[in-house]
Amino acid sequence: MTAAIDFYFDFSSPYGYFASTRIDDLAQKYGRNVAWHPILLGVVFKTTGAAPLPQLPLKGDYAWRDFERTARFHGIDYKRPTHFPLPTTHAARAMLWLQNHHGDDLAAAFARSVYRALFVDDINIAEPAEIMKLAEPLGVDVQALDAGATSYQIKDQLKAEIEVAMAKGVFGSPFVIVDGEPFWGFDRFDQVEAHLKSRRQTELRAVPNLDTKEKKPA
């Protein structure tokens, strides 16, 4: 079976948000599934020495301009968030709990809701109460979710998964790994698609063409 696409993201990442609106359609086009992995860039930045783009001198003003331009170019809904940057720990933990208890599809739907809440509806997703409001329409027991997201088990799981991601070379958001090949950034999605297309063509060539086989005499 063809391997899933590993999709790493932080809920505070504008480019991660843009990628979240495209990754599933791209995967489906080439017969792949997507494994959604929430991470915390704040933890990663302690190793890389980086910082949120809008906080960097010179780069910050450019980044805000590029977020809006990228959204317009791709036809993606976007509104500059009032609360930014902001901690996304509770959202990430909540998503892991949902993956554990309700499966990948519902957790991915939740992730898309969280992203849209921040980058379209300007909701402060750092507030646990707002995260619960986003989960409720999905039919989730929000009290169980809130308790689960603050449990030691989920806290340890998120820490471990970030460590695994970094061990694989993940250092930003969005970050995609396909068949062991790493791609950083939404602007690399054309290259991601080129890789997927190439692999599919290779796989098709490896399948015998039954129409060209010699037919046995009657």
Secondary structure, DSSP 8 states (H G I E B T S, - for coil): ----EEEEE-TT-HHHHHHHTTHHHHHHHTT--EEEEE--HHHHHHHH----GGGSTTHHHHHHHHHHHHHHHHT------SS-S---HHHHHHHHHHHHHH-HHHHHHHHHHHHHHHHTS---TTSHHHHHHHHGGGT--HHHHHHHHTSHHHHHHHHHHHHHHHHTT--SSSEEEETTEEEESGGGHHHHHHHHHHHHHHHHHTS--GGGS-----
